[in-house]
Amino acid sequence: MAKTQDRFKLIPAVYLVLRRGDEVLLLRRANTGYQDGKYSTVAGHLEGDELATVGLAREAKEEAGITIDPKDLRLAHTAHRLCRNQTGQERLDLFFETGKWQGEATNAEPHKCDDLSWHRLDTLPDDMVPFVRLVLADIARGANYSEYTEEPS
């Protein structure tokens, strides 16, 4: 019998850059164990057997109570992170943009988020997840790909 090798695993995550004019919707993480107290976009992991745009539409409904048609999402940036200072935490992060949704954005997960609000892209909060701040700046510059060998701080 041939020896089987475990294949490398990459964790895919999706992020929503929801735009309203010159503003972006951000949430402040709470009780998650990762970057709590800092702002990020609506985001989440794919659940398996799920297309990225479908997964992000699911996350938008779960976290912000809004409905997004996956066809309205445009890939804005891809980031590859080798680790989050933890073994086995290599990430592929897909950032999608849209300005089209249905419903009023509300905090649908108050146990994981203590603020959901609109922020101007040119004056983002100081207390942001560093990686997300860097990617939003990359998007503003027109860069569509970034790489990180360690978790930005």
C-alpha positions as CSV (number, residue, x, y, z in Angstrom):
1,M,0.0,0.0,0.0
2,A,1.3,3.4,-1.0
3,K,2.0,5.9,1.8
4,T,-0.5,8.8,1.7
5,Q,0.6,12.3,2.3
6,D,-1.4,14.9,4.0
7,R,-2.0,17.8,1.6
8,F,-1.3,21.3,2.5
9,K,-4.4,23.2,3.6
10,L,-5.2,26.9,3.0
11,I,-8.0,28.7,4.9
12,P,-10.1,30.8,2.5
13,A,-11.9,33.9,3.9
14,V,-14.1,36.5,2.2
15,Y,-14.4,40.2,3.1
16,L,-17.1,42.7,2.0
17,V,-16.1,46.2,1.0
18,L,-19.6,47.6,1.1
19,R,-19.6,51.2,-0.2
20,R,-22.1,54.0,0.3
21,G,-20.6,56.9,-1.6
22,D,-17.2,57.7,0.0
23,E,-18.0,55.5,3.1
24,V,-17.5,51.8,3.9
25,L,-19.4,49.7,6.4
26,L,-17.2,48.5,9.3
27,L,-17.9,46.4,12.3
28,R,-16.0,46.3,15.6
29,R,-15.1,42.8,16.6
30,A,-16.1,41.6,20.1
31,N,-15.8,38.2,21.9
32,T,-14.2,36.4,18.9
33,G,-10.7,35.9,20.2
34,Y,-9.1,37.6,17.2
35,Q,-8.5,41.4,17.1
36,D,-11.4,42.1,19.4
37,G,-12.0,45.8,19.9
38,K,-10.9,46.6,16.3
39,Y,-12.8,47.5,13.2
40,S,-13.0,45.3,10.2
41,T,-15.3,44.7,7.3
42,V,-18.1,42.1,7.3
43,A,-16.1,38.9,6.7
44,G,-16.0,35.2,7.3
45,H,-14.7,31.8,6.3
46,L,-16.1,29.7,3.5
47,E,-17.9,26.7,4.8
48,G,-16.8,24.2,2.1
49,D,-18.6,23.4,-1.1
50,E,-19.5,27.1,-1.2
51,L,-18.5,29.6,-3.9
52,A,-16.8,32.7,-2.5
53,T,-19.5,35.2,-3.6
54,V,-22.2,33.0,-2.2
55,G,-20.3,32.7,1.1
56,L,-19.9,36.4,1.3
57,A,-23.6,37.0,0.6
58,R,-24.3,34.6,3.4
59,E,-21.9,36.4,5.8
60,A,-23.5,39.8,4.9
61,K,-26.9,38.4,5.9
62,E,-25.6,36.8,9.0
63,E,-23.6,39.8,10.3
64,A,-25.3,42.9,8.9
65,G,-28.8,41.6,8.1
66,I,-28.6,42.7,4.4
67,T,-29.2,40.8,1.2
68,I,-26.6,40.9,-1.5
69,D,-26.9,39.2,-4.9
70,P,-23.6,37.4,-5.4
71,K,-23.6,38.6,-9.0
72,D,-23.3,42.2,-7.7
73,L,-19.9,41.4,-6.0
74,R,-16.7,42.4,-7.8
75,L,-13.3,41.0,-6.7
76,A,-11.3,44.0,-5.6
77,H,-8.3,42.4,-3.9
78,T,-6.7,39.1,-3.1
79,A,-4.3,38.7,-0.2
80,H,-2.1,35.7,0.7
81,R,-0.9,35.5,4.3
82,L,1.6,32.8,5.2
83,C,0.6,32.7,8.8
84,R,-1.1,34.5,11.7
85,N,1.9,33.8,13.9
86,Q,0.4,30.3,14.3
87,T,1.2,27.1,12.6
88,G,-1.4,26.0,10.1
89,Q,-3.0,29.4,9.7
90,E,-2.1,30.2,6.1
91,R,-4.8,32.3,4.5
92,L,-6.2,33.3,1.2
93,D,-8.3,36.4,1.6
94,L,-10.7,37.6,-1.1
95,F,-12.1,41.1,-0.8
96,F,-15.2,41.9,-2.8
97,E,-16.7,45.3,-3.4
98,T,-20.3,46.3,-4.1
99,G,-22.5,49.4,-3.6
100,K,-25.7,47.4,-4.1
101,W,-27.7,45.6,-1.4
102,Q,-31.2,45.3,0.0
103,G,-32.2,46.1,3.6
104,E,-30.9,48.3,6.3
105,A,-27.4,47.3,7.7
106,T,-27.9,46.4,11.3
107,N,-25.8,44.5,13.8
108,A,-27.2,41.0,13.4
109,E,-24.5,39.4,15.6
110,P,-24.3,41.5,18.8
111,H,-22.5,38.6,20.5
112,K,-19.6,39.0,18.0
113,C,-19.8,42.7,17.2
114,D,-20.3,45.8,19.4
115,D,-20.6,48.4,16.6
116,L,-21.7,48.4,13.0
117,S,-21.3,51.7,11.3
118,W,-20.3,53.7,8.2
119,H,-16.9,55.3,8.0
120,R,-15.3,57.6,5.5
121,L,-12.6,55.8,3.5
122,D,-10.2,58.7,3.9
123,T,-10.6,58.8,7.7
124,L,-10.8,55.2,8.9
125,P,-10.9,54.5,12.6
126,D,-7.5,54.2,14.4
127,D,-8.5,51.0,16.0
128,M,-8.7,48.8,12.9
129,V,-7.5,45.3,12.2
130,P,-4.0,46.2,10.7
131,F,-4.3,43.7,7.8
132,V,-7.7,45.1,6.8
133,R,-6.5,48.7,6.9
134,L,-3.5,47.8,4.6
135,V,-5.8,46.1,2.1
136,L,-8.3,49.0,2.0
137,A,-5.3,51.3,1.3
138,D,-4.2,48.8,-1.5
139,I,-7.7,48.9,-3.0
140,A,-7.7,52.7,-2.9
141,R,-4.4,52.7,-4.8
142,G,-5.7,50.2,-7.4
143,A,-3.5,47.3,-6.2
144,N,-5.3,44.0,-6.5
145,Y,-2.9,41.6,-4.8
146,S,-0.8,41.6,-1.7
147,E,1.3,39.0,0.2
148,Y,2.3,38.8,3.9
149,T,4.8,36.5,5.5
150,E,3.5,37.4,9.0
151,E,0.5,39.0,10.5
152,P,0.7,42.8,10.1
153,S,0.7,44.8,13.3
